[in-house]
Amino acid sequence: MRLKSLYNQERIYVLQQRAAERRNGEHPVIDPVAGRSNGSGARAFDALGRGPRGINDAKGFVFVSHLGEVMPSGFLPISGGNIRREPLLDIYQSSPLFVQLRDTSYLKGKCGVCEDREVCGGSRARAYAVAGDALAEEPCCIYQPTQAIQ
């Protein structure tokens, strides 16, 4: 069993069930990660009506400190910029920190090769707290990806 956050684990289960249903012809073809359906541009939603991806550090969420520092979350104390010096949107879209956190190809260790990295991605705050690197593997996940770690 995969021990990830309950939220991500449930999302992964729902996506796996939908993939099995599509293989059996029970559902229209929907890409839950990209959020497209049969070229119509309609967004895919899970069984609970949520969007195709979870909201993680720098993925749909930011934290702005009382000093204007823009961080990926309140639990990940790394600043991507300061809103007193540049617009929030510019920081969110262009800061190297935010860009790397949104791009799963930068993830290291088993998170970097995990087949669920687009859905889960692990906790970047826990990775930073334990390894000092926000892109390190999730330290609390015991799941071993099917692809070998290189």
URCOR-V692901 format. One line per field, one symbol per residue. ss: DSSP state (h for helix, s for strand, l for the rest). phi: phi as a letter, one per 30 degrees, with the letter a starting at -180 (. if undefined). psi: psi as a letter, one per 30 degrees, with the letter a starting at -180 (. if undefined). Layout:
ss = ???
phi = ???
psi = ???
This chain:
ss = lllllhhhhhhhhhhhhhhhhhhllllllssllllssllllllllllllllllllsllslllssllllsssssllssssssslllllhhhhhhhlhhhhhhhlhhhllhhhhhllllllllllhhhhhhhhlllllllllllllllllll
phi = .dccdeedddddedddddddddddidbddbcdddicbhididddbddcicddbdcceicjbbbcddcjdcbdadccdbdclbddcadedddddceeddddddcddddcidddcddcddcciicdddedddcibdcddddcccdceddddc
psi = kkiakeeeeeeeeeeeeeeeeeeggflljkjfefgljhgfgkkklafggllflljlkgigklkklfggkjlflffjhkkfakffflkeeeeeefkeeeeeffjfffklbfeffkfgffedfljfeeeeeefgjfglljffkfkjlekkk.
